[in-house]
Amino acid sequence: MKKKSFLCILLFFLFWTTQSGQAVHAMPPIQRIDLPNQLVLLVSEEHSLPLVTIQILINSGSRLDPVGKEGLANLTSNSLLLGTFKHTIT
């Protein structure tokens, strides 16, 4: 019963905000900046909260493995962590 009440209130609120003449925005606008080092910076500012969130995505890894050499990125990353007989990570 509580779920139905909550759902009704939520639907009423959404209906009321869309009918009040103001648009409801799910997210603030996103600005795209292409940097000289070919990185893409996506910036979305929301000044209503004193919060900064940073997420970095790098165009690399297993999705760029060549056809027929699947697992190459995994093998490389594991090899870097293991070191060699003469050279260790420590």
PyMOL Python script that loads the backbone (N, CA, C, O; Angstrom):
from pymol import cmd

cmd.read_pdbstr("""\
ATOM      1  N   MET A   1       0.813  -1.193   0.000  1.00  0.00           N
ATOM      2  CA  MET A   1       0.000   0.000   0.000  1.00  0.00           C
ATOM      3  C   MET A   1       0.857   1.259   0.000  1.00  0.00           C
ATOM      4  O   MET A   1       0.508   2.254  -0.635  1.00  0.00           O
ATOM      5  N   LYS A   2       1.982   1.214   0.714  1.00  0.00           N
ATOM      6  CA  LYS A   2       2.860   2.378   0.766  1.00  0.00           C
ATOM      7  C   LYS A   2       3.456   2.672  -0.611  1.00  0.00           C
ATOM      8  O   LYS A   2       3.650   3.833  -0.971  1.00  0.00           O
ATOM      9  N   LYS A   3       3.745   1.622  -1.377  1.00  0.00           N
ATOM     10  CA  LYS A   3       4.317   1.825  -2.711  1.00  0.00           C
ATOM     11  C   LYS A   3       3.335   2.555  -3.616  1.00  0.00           C
ATOM     12  O   LYS A   3       3.731   3.429  -4.388  1.00  0.00           O
ATOM     13  N   LYS A   4       2.039   2.197  -3.522  1.00  0.00           N
ATOM     14  CA  LYS A   4       1.034   2.854  -4.350  1.00  0.00           C
ATOM     15  C   LYS A   4       0.893   4.326  -3.971  1.00  0.00           C
ATOM     16  O   LYS A   4       0.752   5.185  -4.842  1.00  0.00           O
ATOM     17  N   SER A   5       0.932   4.614  -2.669  1.00  0.00           N
ATOM     18  CA  SER A   5       0.829   6.002  -2.213  1.00  0.00           C
ATOM     19  C   SER A   5       2.019   6.813  -2.698  1.00  0.00           C
ATOM     20  O   SER A   5       1.858   7.934  -3.179  1.00  0.00           O
ATOM     21  N   PHE A   6       3.205   6.248  -2.571  1.00  0.00           N
ATOM     22  CA  PHE A   6       4.409   6.946  -3.012  1.00  0.00           C
ATOM     23  C   PHE A   6       4.377   7.185  -4.513  1.00  0.00           C
ATOM     24  O   PHE A   6       4.735   8.266  -4.982  1.00  0.00           O
ATOM     25  N   LEU A   7       3.951   6.183  -5.264  1.00  0.00           N
ATOM     26  CA  LEU A   7       3.874   6.312  -6.708  1.00  0.00           C
ATOM     27  C   LEU A   7       2.870   7.390  -7.108  1.00  0.00           C
ATOM     28  O   LEU A   7       3.131   8.168  -8.026  1.00  0.00           O
ATOM     29  N   CYS A   8       1.734   7.442  -6.434  1.00  0.00           N
ATOM     30  CA  CYS A   8       0.723   8.470  -6.737  1.00  0.00           C
ATOM     31  C   CYS A   8       1.261   9.863  -6.454  1.00  0.00           C
ATOM     32  O   CYS A   8       1.058  10.780  -7.250  1.00  0.00           O
ATOM     33  N   ILE A   9       1.942  10.030  -5.332  1.00  0.00           N
ATOM     34  CA  ILE A   9       2.514  11.338  -4.994  1.00  0.00           C
ATOM     35  C   ILE A   9       3.571  11.723  -6.006  1.00  0.00           C
ATOM     36  O   ILE A   9       3.625  12.873  -6.440  1.00  0.00           O
ATOM     37  N   LEU A  10       4.406  10.785  -6.383  1.00  0.00           N
ATOM     38  CA  LEU A  10       5.451  11.057  -7.368  1.00  0.00           C
ATOM     39  C   LEU A  10       4.862  11.456  -8.716  1.00  0.00           C
ATOM     40  O   LEU A  10       5.313  12.422  -9.332  1.00  0.00           O
ATOM     41  N   LEU A  11       3.864  10.723  -9.169  1.00  0.00           N
ATOM     42  CA  LEU A  11       3.223  11.061 -10.439  1.00  0.00           C
ATOM     43  C   LEU A  11       2.542  12.424 -10.376  1.00  0.00           C
ATOM     44  O   LEU A  11       2.609  13.192 -11.335  1.00  0.00           O
ATOM     45  N   PHE A  12       1.887  12.732  -9.256  1.00  0.00           N
ATOM     46  CA  PHE A  12       1.263  14.042  -9.099  1.00  0.00           C
ATOM     47  C   PHE A  12       2.306  15.141  -9.169  1.00  0.00           C
ATOM     48  O   PHE A  12       2.096  16.151  -9.841  1.00  0.00           O
ATOM     49  N   PHE A  13       3.436  14.958  -8.479  1.00  0.00           N
ATOM     50  CA  PHE A  13       4.503  15.960  -8.491  1.00  0.00           C
ATOM     51  C   PHE A  13       5.045  16.161  -9.896  1.00  0.00           C
ATOM     52  O   PHE A  13       5.236  17.296 -10.332  1.00  0.00           O
ATOM     53  N   LEU A  14       5.295  15.065 -10.608  1.00  0.00           N
ATOM     54  CA  LEU A  14       5.813  15.178 -11.974  1.00  0.00           C
ATOM     55  C   LEU A  14       4.806  15.868 -12.887  1.00  0.00           C
ATOM     56  O   LEU A  14       5.186  16.693 -13.718  1.00  0.00           O
ATOM     57  N   PHE A  15       3.542  15.541 -12.740  1.00  0.00           N
ATOM     58  CA  PHE A  15       2.497  16.179 -13.542  1.00  0.00           C
ATOM     59  C   PHE A  15       2.411  17.668 -13.220  1.00  0.00           C
ATOM     60  O   PHE A  15       2.295  18.498 -14.121  1.00  0.00           O
ATOM     61  N   TRP A  16       2.467  18.001 -11.934  1.00  0.00           N
ATOM     62  CA  TRP A  16       2.354  19.401 -11.512  1.00  0.00           C
ATOM     63  C   TRP A  16       3.540  20.221 -12.025  1.00  0.00           C
ATOM     64  O   TRP A  16       3.348  21.346 -12.487  1.00  0.00           O
ATOM     65  N   THR A  17       4.766  19.680 -11.954  1.00  0.00           N
ATOM     66  CA  THR A  17       5.934  20.438 -12.402  1.00  0.00           C
ATOM     67  C   THR A  17       5.941  20.612 -13.917  1.00  0.00           C
ATOM     68  O   THR A  17       6.417  21.633 -14.413  1.00  0.00           O
ATOM     69  N   THR A  18       5.430  19.646 -14.654  1.00  0.00           N
ATOM     70  CA  THR A  18       5.424  19.795 -16.110  1.00  0.00           C
ATOM     71  C   THR A  18       4.303  20.719 -16.567  1.00  0.00           C
ATOM     72  O   THR A  18       4.403  21.310 -17.642  1.00  0.00           O
ATOM     73  N   GLN A  19       3.242  20.861 -15.784  1.00  0.00           N
ATOM     74  CA  GLN A  19       2.123  21.718 -16.153  1.00  0.00           C
ATOM     75  C   GLN A  19       2.299  23.156 -15.678  1.00  0.00           C
ATOM     76  O   GLN A  19       1.510  24.020 -16.061  1.00  0.00           O
ATOM     77  N   SER A  20       3.295  23.436 -14.866  1.00  0.00           N
ATOM     78  CA  SER A  20       3.462  24.779 -14.315  1.00  0.00           C
ATOM     79  C   SER A  20       4.134  25.734 -15.291  1.00  0.00           C
ATOM     80  O   SER A  20       4.369  26.892 -14.943  1.00  0.00           O
ATOM     81  N   GLY A  21       4.448  25.290 -16.488  1.00  0.00           N
ATOM     82  CA  GLY A  21       5.061  26.168 -17.483  1.00  0.00           C
ATOM     83  C   GLY A  21       6.577  26.125 -17.471  1.00  0.00           C
ATOM     84  O   GLY A  21       7.215  26.684 -18.363  1.00  0.00           O
ATOM     85  N   GLN A  22       7.155  25.484 -16.494  1.00  0.00           N
ATOM     86  CA  GLN A  22       8.604  25.362 -16.435  1.00  0.00           C
ATOM     87  C   GLN A  22       8.995  23.964 -16.893  1.00  0.00           C
ATOM     88  O   GLN A  22       8.359  22.972 -16.537  1.00  0.00           O
ATOM     89  N   ALA A  23      10.040  23.911 -17.680  1.00  0.00           N
ATOM     90  CA  ALA A  23      10.505  22.613 -18.165  1.00  0.00           C
ATOM     91  C   ALA A  23      11.246  21.876 -17.051  1.00  0.00           C
ATOM     92  O   ALA A  23      11.952  22.489 -16.250  1.00  0.00           O
ATOM     93  N   VAL A  24      11.080  20.583 -17.012  1.00  0.00           N
ATOM     94  CA  VAL A  24      11.794  19.752 -16.053  1.00  0.00           C
ATOM     95  C   VAL A  24      13.033  19.220 -16.753  1.00  0.00           C
ATOM     96  O   VAL A  24      12.934  18.573 -17.795  1.00  0.00           O
ATOM     97  N   HIS A  25      14.197  19.491 -16.181  1.00  0.00           N
ATOM     98  CA  HIS A  25      15.461  19.039 -16.771  1.00  0.00           C
ATOM     99  C   HIS A  25      16.007  17.894 -15.943  1.00  0.00           C
ATOM    100  O   HIS A  25      16.175  18.018 -14.730  1.00  0.00           O
ATOM    101  N   ALA A  26      16.277  16.800 -16.588  1.00  0.00           N
ATOM    102  CA  ALA A  26      16.851  15.653 -15.889  1.00  0.00           C
ATOM    103  C   ALA A  26      18.309  15.915 -15.543  1.00  0.00           C
ATOM    104  O   ALA A  26      18.780  15.502 -14.483  1.00  0.00           O
ATOM    105  N   MET A  27      19.025  16.596 -16.426  1.00  0.00           N
ATOM    106  CA  MET A  27      20.437  16.908 -16.210  1.00  0.00           C
ATOM    107  C   MET A  27      20.719  18.304 -16.742  1.00  0.00           C
ATOM    108  O   MET A  27      20.052  18.765 -17.669  1.00  0.00           O
ATOM    109  N   PRO A  28      21.702  18.978 -16.162  1.00  0.00           N
ATOM    110  CA  PRO A  28      22.110  20.258 -16.748  1.00  0.00           C
ATOM    111  C   PRO A  28      22.787  20.016 -18.091  1.00  0.00           C
ATOM    112  O   PRO A  28      23.215  18.897 -18.374  1.00  0.00           O
ATOM    113  N   PRO A  29      22.889  21.048 -18.920  1.00  0.00           N
ATOM    114  CA  PRO A  29      23.526  20.862 -20.225  1.00  0.00           C
ATOM    115  C   PRO A  29      24.984  20.427 -20.093  1.00  0.00           C
ATOM    116  O   PRO A  29      25.667  20.767 -19.127  1.00  0.00           O
ATOM    117  N   ILE A  30      25.438  19.674 -21.077  1.00  0.00           N
ATOM    118  CA  ILE A  30      26.801  19.140 -21.077  1.00  0.00           C
ATOM    119  C   ILE A  30      27.621  19.870 -22.134  1.00  0.00           C
ATOM    120  O   ILE A  30      27.194  20.015 -23.280  1.00  0.00           O
ATOM    121  N   GLN A  31      28.795  20.324 -21.734  1.00  0.00           N
ATOM    122  CA  GLN A  31      29.707  21.003 -22.652  1.00  0.00           C
ATOM    123  C   GLN A  31      30.845  20.047 -22.996  1.00  0.00           C
ATOM    124  O   GLN A  31      31.453  19.461 -22.100  1.00  0.00           O
ATOM    125  N   ARG A  32      31.135  19.884 -24.278  1.00  0.00           N
ATOM    126  CA  ARG A  32      32.208  18.994 -24.739  1.00  0.00           C
ATOM    127  C   ARG A  32      33.416  19.835 -25.141  1.00  0.00           C
ATOM    128  O   ARG A  32      33.295  20.793 -25.905  1.00  0.00           O
ATOM    129  N   ILE A  33      34.586  19.459 -24.612  1.00  0.00           N
ATOM    130  CA  ILE A  33      35.840  20.157 -24.929  1.00  0.00           C
ATOM    131  C   ILE A  33      36.830  19.111 -25.423  1.00  0.00           C
ATOM    132  O   ILE A  33      37.138  18.160 -24.706  1.00  0.00           O
ATOM    133  N   ASP A  34      37.331  19.283 -26.650  1.00  0.00           N
ATOM    134  CA  ASP A  34      38.355  18.398 -27.204  1.00  0.00           C
ATOM    135  C   ASP A  34      39.726  19.003 -26.916  1.00  0.00           C
ATOM    136  O   ASP A  34      40.043  20.093 -27.392  1.00  0.00           O
ATOM    137  N   LEU A  35      40.529  18.298 -26.141  1.00  0.00           N
ATOM    138  CA  LEU A  35      41.847  18.788 -25.753  1.00  0.00           C
ATOM    139  C   LEU A  35      42.879  18.459 -26.822  1.00  0.00           C
ATOM    140  O   LEU A  35      42.661  17.550 -27.624  1.00  0.00           O
ATOM    141  N   PRO A  36      44.019  19.193 -26.852  1.00  0.00           N
ATOM    142  CA  PRO A  36      45.053  18.945 -27.861  1.00  0.00           C
ATOM    143  C   PRO A  36      45.637  17.530 -27.816  1.00  0.00           C
ATOM    144  O   PRO A  36      46.104  17.031 -28.840  1.00  0.00           O
ATOM    145  N   ASN A  37      45.620  16.874 -26.648  1.00  0.00           N
ATOM    146  CA  ASN A  37      46.166  15.523 -26.544  1.00  0.00           C
ATOM    147  C   ASN A  37      45.124  14.452 -26.882  1.00  0.00           C
ATOM    148  O   ASN A  37      45.289  13.284 -26.530  1.00  0.00           O
ATOM    149  N   GLN A  38      44.053  14.858 -27.566  1.00  0.00           N
ATOM    150  CA  GLN A  38      42.970  14.012 -28.059  1.00  0.00           C
ATOM    151  C   GLN A  38      42.088  13.434 -26.953  1.00  0.00           C
ATOM    152  O   GLN A  38      41.319  12.504 -27.199  1.00  0.00           O
ATOM    153  N   LEU A  39      42.189  13.969 -25.750  1.00  0.00           N
ATOM    154  CA  LEU A  39      41.258  13.597 -24.701  1.00  0.00           C
ATOM    155  C   LEU A  39      39.999  14.442 -24.855  1.00  0.00           C
ATOM    156  O   LEU A  39      40.061  15.578 -25.323  1.00  0.00           O
ATOM    157  N   VAL A  40      38.881  13.893 -24.468  1.00  0.00           N
ATOM    158  CA  VAL A  40      37.607  14.610 -24.545  1.00  0.00           C
ATOM    159  C   VAL A  40      37.156  14.894 -23.124  1.00  0.00           C
ATOM    160  O   VAL A  40      37.057  13.986 -22.297  1.00  0.00           O
ATOM    161  N   LEU A  41      36.884  16.156 -22.849  1.00  0.00           N
ATOM    162  CA  LEU A  41      36.439  16.588 -21.531  1.00  0.00           C
ATOM    163  C   LEU A  41      34.958  16.934 -21.613  1.00  0.00           C
ATOM    164  O   LEU A  41      34.554  17.783 -22.407  1.00  0.00           O
ATOM    165  N   LEU A  42      34.150  16.271 -20.786  1.00  0.00           N
ATOM    166  CA  LEU A  42      32.720  16.555 -20.718  1.00  0.00           C
ATOM    167  C   LEU A  42      32.460  17.257 -19.393  1.00  0.00           C
ATOM    168  O   LEU A  42      32.768  16.719 -18.330  1.00  0.00           O
ATOM    169  N   VAL A  43      31.894  18.460 -19.455  1.00  0.00           N
ATOM    170  CA  VAL A  43      31.658  19.262 -18.261  1.00  0.00           C
ATOM    171  C   VAL A  43      30.168  19.519 -18.133  1.00  0.00           C
ATOM    172  O   VAL A  43      29.511  19.944 -19.084  1.00  0.00           O
ATOM    173  N   SER A  44      29.648  19.256 -16.947  1.00  0.00           N
ATOM    174  CA  SER A  44      28.247  19.518 -16.647  1.00  0.00           C
ATOM    175  C   SER A  44      28.203  20.208 -15.291  1.00  0.00           C
ATOM    176  O   SER A  44      28.543  19.599 -14.276  1.00  0.00           O
ATOM    177  N   GLU A  45      27.786  21.475 -15.261  1.00  0.00           N
ATOM    178  CA  GLU A  45      27.788  22.246 -14.029  1.00  0.00           C
ATOM    179  C   GLU A  45      26.399  22.299 -13.419  1.00  0.00           C
ATOM    180  O   GLU A  45      25.409  22.575 -14.097  1.00  0.00           O
ATOM    181  N   GLU A  46      26.350  22.027 -12.127  1.00  0.00           N
ATOM    182  CA  GLU A  46      25.110  22.158 -11.357  1.00  0.00           C
ATOM    183  C   GLU A  46      25.487  22.878 -10.067  1.00  0.00           C
ATOM    184  O   GLU A  46      26.126  22.291  -9.194  1.00  0.00           O
ATOM    185  N   HIS A  47      25.097  24.140  -9.940  1.00  0.00           N
ATOM    186  CA  HIS A  47      25.544  24.962  -8.817  1.00  0.00           C
ATOM    187  C   HIS A  47      24.641  24.874  -7.595  1.00  0.00           C
ATOM    188  O   HIS A  47      24.878  25.578  -6.614  1.00  0.00           O
ATOM    189  N   SER A  48      23.620  24.038  -7.625  1.00  0.00           N
ATOM    190  CA  SER A  48      22.724  23.939  -6.475  1.00  0.00           C
ATOM    191  C   SER A  48      23.320  23.091  -5.348  1.00  0.00           C
ATOM    192  O   SER A  48      22.851  23.168  -4.213  1.00  0.00           O
ATOM    193  N   LEU A  49      24.344  22.286  -5.641  1.00  0.00           N
ATOM    194  CA  LEU A  49      24.986  21.460  -4.623  1.00  0.00           C
ATOM    195  C   LEU A  49      26.469  21.793  -4.521  1.00  0.00           C
ATOM    196  O   LEU A  49      27.119  22.004  -5.545  1.00  0.00           O
ATOM    197  N   PRO A  50      27.019  21.845  -3.312  1.00  0.00           N
ATOM    198  CA  PRO A  50      28.466  22.096  -3.159  1.00  0.00           C
ATOM    199  C   PRO A  50      29.239  20.780  -3.334  1.00  0.00           C
ATOM    200  O   PRO A  50      29.770  20.229  -2.370  1.00  0.00           O
ATOM    201  N   LEU A  51      29.294  20.292  -4.565  1.00  0.00           N
ATOM    202  CA  LEU A  51      29.838  18.968  -4.821  1.00  0.00           C
ATOM    203  C   LEU A  51      30.595  18.970  -6.136  1.00  0.00           C
ATOM    204  O   LEU A  51      30.167  19.588  -7.111  1.00  0.00           O
ATOM    205  N   VAL A  52      31.719  18.276  -6.156  1.00  0.00           N
ATOM    206  CA  VAL A  52      32.495  18.094  -7.387  1.00  0.00           C
ATOM    207  C   VAL A  52      32.700  16.605  -7.583  1.00  0.00           C
ATOM    208  O   VAL A  52      33.179  15.915  -6.684  1.00  0.00           O
ATOM    209  N   THR A  53      32.339  16.109  -8.754  1.00  0.00           N
ATOM    210  CA  THR A  53      32.532  14.708  -9.085  1.00  0.00           C
ATOM    211  C   THR A  53      33.381  14.624 -10.342  1.00  0.00           C
ATOM    212  O   THR A  53      33.113  15.306 -11.331  1.00  0.00           O
ATOM    213  N   ILE A  54      34.403  13.787 -10.299  1.00  0.00           N
ATOM    214  CA  ILE A  54      35.289  13.614 -11.449  1.00  0.00           C
ATOM    215  C   ILE A  54      35.324  12.135 -11.801  1.00  0.00           C
ATOM    216  O   ILE A  54      35.514  11.284 -10.932  1.00  0.00           O
ATOM    217  N   GLN A  55      35.141  11.840 -13.069  1.00  0.00           N
ATOM    218  CA  GLN A  55      35.235  10.464 -13.550  1.00  0.00           C
ATOM    219  C   GLN A  55      36.113  10.480 -14.794  1.00  0.00           C
ATOM    220  O   GLN A  55      35.886  11.274 -15.706  1.00  0.00           O
ATOM    221  N   ILE A  56      37.104   9.614 -14.834  1.00  0.00           N
ATOM    222  CA  ILE A  56      38.039   9.567 -15.954  1.00  0.00           C
ATOM    223  C   ILE A  56      37.858   8.237 -16.681  1.00  0.00           C
ATOM    224  O   ILE A  56      37.946   7.169 -16.075  1.00  0.00           O
ATOM    225  N   LEU A  57      37.609   8.314 -17.965  1.00  0.00           N
ATOM    226  CA  LEU A  57      37.511   7.134 -18.816  1.00  0.00           C
ATOM    227  C   LEU A  57      38.615   7.217 -19.862  1.00  0.00           C
ATOM    228  O   LEU A  57      38.749   8.229 -20.549  1.00  0.00           O
ATOM    229  N   ILE A  58      39.390   6.171 -19.981  1.00  0.00           N
ATOM    230  CA  ILE A  58      40.507   6.151 -20.918  1.00  0.00           C
ATOM    231  C   ILE A  58      40.169   5.186 -22.042  1.00  0.00           C
ATOM    232  O   ILE A  58      39.739   4.060 -21.796  1.00  0.00           O
ATOM    233  N   ASN A  59      40.364   5.625 -23.261  1.00  0.00           N
ATOM    234  CA  ASN A  59      40.055   4.818 -24.433  1.00  0.00           C
ATOM    235  C   ASN A  59      41.152   3.765 -24.624  1.00  0.00           C
ATOM    236  O   ASN A  59      42.052   3.928 -25.448  1.00  0.00           O
ATOM    237  N   SER A  60      41.058   2.693 -23.852  1.00  0.00           N
ATOM    238  CA  SER A  60      42.063   1.633 -23.926  1.00  0.00           C
ATOM    239  C   SER A  60      41.458   0.353 -23.354  1.00  0.00           C
ATOM    240  O   SER A  60      40.277   0.312 -23.009  1.00  0.00           O
ATOM    241  N   GLY A  61      42.263  -0.666 -23.259  1.00  0.00           N
ATOM    242  CA  GLY A  61      41.822  -1.899 -22.637  1.00  0.00           C
ATOM    243  C   GLY A  61      41.365  -2.944 -23.626  1.00  0.00           C
ATOM    244  O   GLY A  61      41.669  -2.874 -24.817  1.00  0.00           O
ATOM    245  N   SER A  62      40.631  -3.914 -23.117  1.00  0.00           N
ATOM    246  CA  SER A  62      40.278  -5.095 -23.910  1.00  0.00           C
ATOM    247  C   SER A  62      39.370  -4.781 -25.083  1.00  0.00           C
ATOM    248  O   SER A  62      39.339  -5.548 -26.046  1.00  0.00           O
ATOM    249  N   ARG A  63      38.633  -3.688 -25.040  1.00  0.00           N
ATOM    250  CA  ARG A  63      37.765  -3.390 -26.178  1.00  0.00           C
ATOM    251  C   ARG A  63      38.557  -2.969 -27.416  1.00  0.00           C
ATOM    252  O   ARG A  63      38.010  -2.917 -28.518  1.00  0.00           O
ATOM    253  N   LEU A  64      39.844  -2.670 -27.232  1.00  0.00           N
ATOM    254  CA  LEU A  64      40.694  -2.300 -28.366  1.00  0.00           C
ATOM    255  C   LEU A  64      41.627  -3.442 -28.783  1.00  0.00           C
ATOM    256  O   LEU A  64      42.519  -3.235 -29.606  1.00  0.00           O
ATOM    257  N   ASP A  65      41.433  -4.644 -28.228  1.00  0.00           N
ATOM    258  CA  ASP A  65      42.246  -5.798 -28.643  1.00  0.00           C
ATOM    259  C   ASP A  65      42.017  -6.070 -30.131  1.00  0.00           C
ATOM    260  O   ASP A  65      40.878  -6.032 -30.595  1.00  0.00           O
ATOM    261  N   PRO A  66      43.090  -6.344 -30.885  1.00  0.00           N
ATOM    262  CA  PRO A  66      42.920  -6.666 -32.300  1.00  0.00           C
ATOM    263  C   PRO A  66      42.152  -7.975 -32.485  1.00  0.00           C
ATOM    264  O   PRO A  66      42.170  -8.843 -31.613  1.00  0.00           O
ATOM    265  N   VAL A  67      41.485  -8.106 -33.617  1.00  0.00           N
ATOM    266  CA  VAL A  67      40.749  -9.329 -33.925  1.00  0.00           C
ATOM    267  C   VAL A  67      41.742 -10.493 -34.002  1.00  0.00           C
ATOM    268  O   VAL A  67      42.780 -10.388 -34.656  1.00  0.00           O
ATOM    269  N   GLY A  68      41.425 -11.574 -33.346  1.00  0.00           N
ATOM    270  CA  GLY A  68      42.312 -12.731 -33.323  1.00  0.00           C
ATOM    271  C   GLY A  68      43.302 -12.692 -32.175  1.00  0.00           C
ATOM    272  O   GLY A  68      43.971 -13.691 -31.909  1.00  0.00           O
ATOM    273  N   LYS A  69      43.411 -11.564 -31.487  1.00  0.00           N
ATOM    274  CA  LYS A  69      44.321 -11.442 -30.345  1.00  0.00           C
ATOM    275  C   LYS A  69      43.555 -10.989 -29.097  1.00  0.00           C
ATOM    276  O   LYS A  69      44.040 -10.176 -28.311  1.00  0.00           O
ATOM    277  N   GLU A  70      42.348 -11.538 -28.939  1.00  0.00           N
ATOM    278  CA  GLU A  70      41.546 -11.201 -27.783  1.00  0.00           C
ATOM    279  C   GLU A  70      42.271 -11.651 -26.522  1.00  0.00           C
ATOM    280  O   GLU A  70      42.846 -12.740 -26.492  1.00  0.00           O
ATOM    281  N   GLY A  71      42.250 -10.830 -25.491  1.00  0.00           N
ATOM    282  CA  GLY A  71      42.942 -11.141 -24.245  1.00  0.00           C
ATOM    283  C   GLY A  71      44.313 -10.497 -24.151  1.00  0.00           C
ATOM    284  O   GLY A  71      44.990 -10.647 -23.134  1.00  0.00           O
ATOM    285  N   LEU A  72      44.742  -9.782 -25.187  1.00  0.00           N
ATOM    286  CA  LEU A  72      46.066  -9.160 -25.197  1.00  0.00           C
ATOM    287  C   LEU A  72      46.201  -8.102 -24.102  1.00  0.00           C
ATOM    288  O   LEU A  72      47.236  -8.032 -23.440  1.00  0.00           O
ATOM    289  N   ALA A  73      45.182  -7.287 -23.906  1.00  0.00           N
ATOM    290  CA  ALA A  73      45.242  -6.254 -22.874  1.00  0.00           C
ATOM    291  C   ALA A  73      45.306  -6.887 -21.488  1.00  0.00           C
ATOM    292  O   ALA A  73      46.029  -6.402 -20.618  1.00  0.00           O
ATOM    293  N   ASN A  74      44.557  -7.964 -21.276  1.00  0.00           N
ATOM    294  CA  ASN A  74      44.581  -8.655 -19.988  1.00  0.00           C
ATOM    295  C   ASN A  74      45.952  -9.265 -19.730  1.00  0.00           C
ATOM    296  O   ASN A  74      46.485  -9.152 -18.626  1.00  0.00           O
ATOM    297  N   LEU A  75      46.518  -9.901 -20.728  1.00  0.00           N
ATOM    298  CA  LEU A  75      47.853 -10.496 -20.592  1.00  0.00           C
ATOM    299  C   LEU A  75      48.894  -9.418 -20.284  1.00  0.00           C
ATOM    300  O   LEU A  75      49.758  -9.616 -19.430  1.00  0.00           O
ATOM    301  N   THR A  76      48.816  -8.290 -20.968  1.00  0.00           N
ATOM    302  CA  THR A  76      49.766  -7.205 -20.756  1.00  0.00           C
ATOM    303  C   THR A  76      49.649  -6.641 -19.348  1.00  0.00           C
ATOM    304  O   THR A  76      50.662  -6.433 -18.681  1.00  0.00           O
ATOM    305  N   SER A  77      48.423  -6.390 -18.887  1.00  0.00           N
ATOM    306  CA  SER A  77      48.258  -5.808 -17.545  1.00  0.00           C
ATOM    307  C   SER A  77      48.714  -6.779 -16.460  1.00  0.00           C
ATOM    308  O   SER A  77      49.329  -6.359 -15.479  1.00  0.00           O
ATOM    309  N   ASN A  78      48.425  -8.066 -16.618  1.00  0.00           N
ATOM    310  CA  ASN A  78      48.891  -9.041 -15.633  1.00  0.00           C
ATOM    311  C   ASN A  78      50.409  -9.168 -15.648  1.00  0.00           C
ATOM    312  O   ASN A  78      51.017  -9.344 -14.592  1.00  0.00           O
ATOM    313  N   SER A  79      51.031  -9.083 -16.819  1.00  0.00           N
ATOM    314  CA  SER A  79      52.484  -9.183 -16.920  1.00  0.00           C
ATOM    315  C   SER A  79      53.162  -7.996 -16.253  1.00  0.00           C
ATOM    316  O   SER A  79      54.218  -8.145 -15.638  1.00  0.00           O
ATOM    317  N   LEU A  80      52.561  -6.822 -16.372  1.00  0.00           N
ATOM    318  CA  LEU A  80      53.136  -5.635 -15.734  1.00  0.00           C
ATOM    319  C   LEU A  80      53.099  -5.758 -14.216  1.00  0.00           C
ATOM    320  O   LEU A  80      53.997  -5.267 -13.532  1.00  0.00           O
ATOM    321  N   LEU A  81      52.086  -6.399 -13.694  1.00  0.00           N
ATOM    322  CA  LEU A  81      51.970  -6.552 -12.245  1.00  0.00           C
ATOM    323  C   LEU A  81      52.884  -7.642 -11.691  1.00  0.00           C
ATOM    324  O   LEU A  81      53.286  -7.575 -10.530  1.00  0.00           O
ATOM    325  N   LEU A  82      53.216  -8.642 -12.504  1.00  0.00           N
ATOM    326  CA  LEU A  82      54.053  -9.744 -12.033  1.00  0.00           C
ATOM    327  C   LEU A  82      55.533  -9.395 -12.003  1.00  0.00           C
ATOM    328  O   LEU A  82      56.255  -9.871 -11.126  1.00  0.00           O
ATOM    329  N   GLY A  83      55.995  -8.590 -12.922  1.00  0.00           N
ATOM    330  CA  GLY A  83      57.420  -8.295 -12.997  1.00  0.00           C
ATOM    331  C   GLY A  83      58.162  -9.424 -13.699  1.00  0.00           C
ATOM    332  O   GLY A  83      57.564 -10.200 -14.444  1.00  0.00           O
ATOM    333  N   THR A  84      59.466  -9.511 -13.458  1.00  0.00           N
ATOM    334  CA  THR A  84      60.286 -10.577 -14.042  1.00  0.00           C
ATOM    335  C   THR A  84      61.070 -11.264 -12.943  1.00  0.00           C
ATOM    336  O   THR A  84      60.938 -10.917 -11.769  1.00  0.00           O
ATOM    337  N   PHE A  85      61.904 -12.261 -13.326  1.00  0.00           N
ATOM    338  CA  PHE A  85      62.730 -12.931 -12.329  1.00  0.00           C
ATOM    339  C   PHE A  85      63.783 -11.973 -11.756  1.00  0.00           C
ATOM    340  O   PHE A  85      64.136 -12.064 -10.580  1.00  0.00           O
ATOM    341  N   LYS A  86      64.273 -11.070 -12.580  1.00  0.00           N
ATOM    342  CA  LYS A  86      65.326 -10.135 -12.130  1.00  0.00           C
ATOM    343  C   LYS A  86      64.739  -8.862 -11.563  1.00  0.00           C
ATOM    344  O   LYS A  86      65.331  -8.264 -10.665  1.00  0.00           O
ATOM    345  N   HIS A  87      63.603  -8.433 -12.055  1.00  0.00           N
ATOM    346  CA  HIS A  87      63.018  -7.160 -11.633  1.00  0.00           C
ATOM    347  C   HIS A  87      61.658  -7.419 -11.019  1.00  0.00           C
ATOM    348  O   HIS A  87      60.816  -8.080 -11.626  1.00  0.00           O
ATOM    349  N   THR A  88      61.435  -6.905  -9.824  1.00  0.00           N
ATOM    350  CA  THR A  88      60.137  -7.038  -9.188  1.00  0.00           C
ATOM    351  C   THR A  88      59.495  -5.650  -9.036  1.00  0.00           C
ATOM    352  O   THR A  88      60.104  -4.630  -9.358  1.00  0.00           O
ATOM    353  N   ILE A  89      58.291  -5.640  -8.554  1.00  0.00           N
ATOM    354  CA  ILE A  89      57.573  -4.374  -8.373  1.00  0.00           C
ATOM    355  C   ILE A  89      58.101  -3.605  -7.189  1.00  0.00           C
ATOM    356  O   ILE A  89      58.052  -2.375  -7.191  1.00  0.00           O
ATOM    357  N   THR A  90      58.603  -4.282  -6.182  1.00  0.00           N
ATOM    358  CA  THR A  90      59.018  -3.625  -4.947  1.00  0.00           C
ATOM    359  C   THR A  90      60.197  -2.766  -5.074  1.00  0.00           C
ATOM    360  O   THR A  90      60.630  -2.164  -4.091  1.00  0.00           O
TER     361      THR A  90
END
""", "prot")
cmd.dss("prot")
cmd.show_as("cartoon", "prot")
cmd.util.cbc("prot")
cmd.orient("prot")
